[in-house]
Amino acid sequence: MNLKPKILDRYIMGKFLSTFFIALLIIIGIVIIFDISEKIENFVQHEVPLKTIILDYYVNFVPYFINMFSPFFVFITVIIFTSRMAANSEIIAILAGGVSYRRMMVPYIVSAALIALLSLGLNLFVIPRANATRVEFENKYIDRYFNRYNRNNVHYQIAPGQFVYVQSFSSYNNTAYKFTLETIEDNKMVSKLTAESAAWDSTMDGWHLRRWFLRDYGTGLEDKVRCGDQLDTVIALKLDDFYRNQKTVEALTQKNLDALIETQKMRGDSNVMYAQIEKNRRMTLPFSAFILTIMAVALTSKKTRGGTGLNLAVGIGLAFLYILFLKFSEMFVYTGTMSAALAMWLPNFVYAAIAGVLYKIAPK
């Protein structure tokens, strides 16, 4: 098969990429308008400067939005221009000219690969840094009254042989209540430190314990016991460990995300699911460009009576179902039904099977 670019390849790729970016600009403009109308009250209430809104929020919001809905944009793009080509009998002319259906797919796949590489580059290098600024802006001006929460019964292994238990943590004053730190060596407890409360002290990057009690277990019958009203301690437990959630992991680079997953696994932190979901999502979304492109071509390459309108309606429905499936699959991780890797790749597996069947029957 001759894969050398021809006029047909340049024509299809030009249609694909130009339609993709035009649709992208139009939808982004519409989304920004709706987003402004929704958040204008927050902006006015907190007197946020226009420069801050544009540079800190919307400049960083656009890459995040493009990445999240890139499967939708790719699918709708292919549906639109391929349906138009089919309606104008261009697909029939291409196949009648001796070009096989498989050969016709080459420029589609190349275009999808370019978009997939763009999405992967955004995921790994651009979006995490952009998200850091965007999330900080949202926490400061938009969600400042909604990001307060408490955590109960927190169990962490902060280091080999060191275990922390916190009965409750309050984000209002960054204080952990009923704090316990146990040190174990050779399956024997060496020491146990308890405190009525542990307040985070940013100046020393540690914890300020109140009404503490420390028991050092000796080898004999006697234990060494100490207590006091106040004690400062620095351990491998930071304030950020209580705030890890879906938003905060979006702002981590791939290297930091991998390090966080390893740390949270070692600690037995249930919040590791957020980092695992984010890691797998960064890979699944770019790969979906190939699957949805093949499916869209197979659905729209045949001339139909309904024309572009019917194909567009079907395409929008399938694209939204994919995004809904992707979000719904996260619930399998939250409930412990599936691993994050399997759950996040499941929509691609299902749609790949559907795309394979459609591609097989499309030339017929």
Residue pairs with C-beta under 8 A, 6 or more apart in sequence:
1 100
1 102
1 103
2 103
3 106
5 107
8 94
8 99
8 104
8 107
9 106
9 107
9 110
10 107
11 107
12 104
12 107
12 108
12 111
13 107
13 110
13 111
15 81
15 85
16 77
16 78
16 81
16 107
16 108
16 111
17 111
17 114
17 115
19 77
19 80
19 81
20 73
20 74
20 77
20 111
20 115
23 73
23 76
23 77
23 80
24 66
24 73
27 69
27 73
28 62
28 65
28 66
31 65
32 58
32 61
32 62
35 61
39 142
42 48
42 141
42 142
43 53
43 141
46 140
46 141
48 141
52 137
56 133
56 134
56 136
56 137
57 133
57 134
57 137
57 138
59 130
60 130
60 131
60 133
60 134
60 137
61 134
63 122
63 126
63 127
63 130
64 127
64 130
64 131
64 134
64 250
66 73
66 119
66 122
67 119
67 122
67 123
67 127
67 285
68 285
69 323
70 115
70 119
70 285
70 286
70 288
70 289
71 285
71 288
71 289
71 292
71 319
71 322
71 323
71 326
72 319
72 320
72 322
72 323
74 112
74 115
74 288
74 289
74 292
74 293
74 296
75 292
75 293
75 295
75 296
75 315
75 318
75 319
75 322
76 312
76 315
76 316
76 319
78 108
78 292
78 293
78 296
78 297
78 300
78 315
79 296
79 299
79 300
79 311
79 312
79 314
79 315
79 316
80 308
80 312
80 315
82 91
82 296
82 297
82 300
82 301
83 300
83 307
83 308
83 311
83 312
84 308
85 91
85 301
86 92
86 300
86 301
86 302
86 303
86 304
87 303
87 307
87 308
89 303
91 104
91 301
91 302
91 303
92 303
94 104
95 101
95 104
101 301
101 362
101 363
105 294
105 297
108 293
108 294
108 297
109 290
109 293
109 294
111 293
112 289
112 290
112 293
113 289
113 290
115 289
116 286
116 287
116 289
116 290
117 286
119 285
119 286
119 289
120 282
120 283
120 286
123 282
123 283
123 285
123 286
124 253
124 254
124 282
127 250
128 250
128 251
128 252
128 253
128 254
128 257
129 251
129 253
131 247
131 250
131 251
132 251
135 247
135 248
135 250
135 251
138 247
139 147
147 171
148 171
148 172
149 171
150 168
150 169
150 170
150 171
151 166
151 168
151 169
151 242
152 167
152 168
152 169
153 165
153 166
153 167
153 168
154 164
154 165
154 166
154 169
154 176
154 242
155 163
155 164
155 165
155 268
156 163
156 164
156 165
156 237
156 241
156 267
156 268
156 269
157 163
157 164
157 266
157 267
157 268
158 164
158 235
158 236
158 237
158 267
159 236
160 266
161 183
161 184
161 185
162 181
162 182
162 183
162 184
162 235
162 236
163 181
163 182
163 184
164 179
164 180
164 181
164 182
164 235
164 237
165 178
165 179
165 180
165 182
166 176
166 177
166 178
166 179
166 180
166 198
167 177
167 178
168 176
168 177
168 178
169 175
169 176
169 177
169 242
170 177
171 242
171 243
173 199
174 199
174 200
174 239
175 197
175 198
175 199
175 200
176 197
176 198
176 199
176 207
176 242
177 196
177 197
177 198
178 194
178 196
178 197
179 194
179 195
179 196
179 197
179 198
179 207
179 209
180 192
180 193
180 194
180 195
181 192
181 193
181 194
181 233
181 235
182 189
182 191
182 192
182 193
183 189
183 190
183 191
183 192
184 190
188 217
189 217
190 216
190 217
191 214
191 215
191 216
191 217
192 214
192 215
192 217
193 209
193 212
193 213
193 214
193 215
193 233
194 212
194 213
194 214
195 209
195 210
195 211
195 212
195 213
195 231
196 210
196 211
196 212
197 209
197 210
197 211
198 207
198 208
198 209
198 210
199 207
199 208
199 210
200 207
200 208
200 239
201 207
201 208
201 232
202 239
204 232
204 234
205 234
205 238
206 232
206 233
206 234
206 235
207 232
207 233
207 234
207 235
207 237
208 230
208 231
208 232
209 230
209 231
209 232
209 233
210 229
210 230
211 229
212 227
212 228
212 229
212 230
212 231
213 225
213 226
213 227
214 225
214 226
214 227
215 223
215 224
215 225
216 223
216 224
216 225
216 226
217 223
218 224
240 248
241 269
244 260
244 264
244 269
244 271
244 274
244 275
245 271
245 274
246 274
246 277
246 278
248 274
249 257
249 260
249 274
249 275
249 278
250 278
252 260
252 275
252 278
254 279
254 282
257 275
257 278
257 279
258 279
260 272
260 275
261 272
261 275
261 276
261 279
263 269
264 271
264 272
264 275
265 272
273 333
273 334
273 340
276 333
276 339
276 340
276 341
277 330
277 333
277 340
277 343
277 344
279 340
280 340
280 341
280 343
280 344
280 345
281 326
281 344
284 326
284 344
284 345
284 347
284 348
287 348
288 322
288 347
288 348
288 351
291 348
291 351
291 352
291 355
292 319
292 322
292 351
292 355
294 355
294 356
294 358
294 359
295 318
295 351
295 354
295 355
295 358
295 359
296 315
297 359
297 362
298 355
298 358
298 359
298 361
298 362
299 311
299 314
299 315
299 318
299 358
300 311
300 315
301 362
302 362
304 310
304 311
322 347
322 351
325 346
325 347
325 350
325 351
326 344
326 347
329 338
329 343
329 344
329 346
329 347
330 343
330 344
332 338
332 342
332 343
332 346
333 339
333 340
333 343
333 344
337 343
338 346
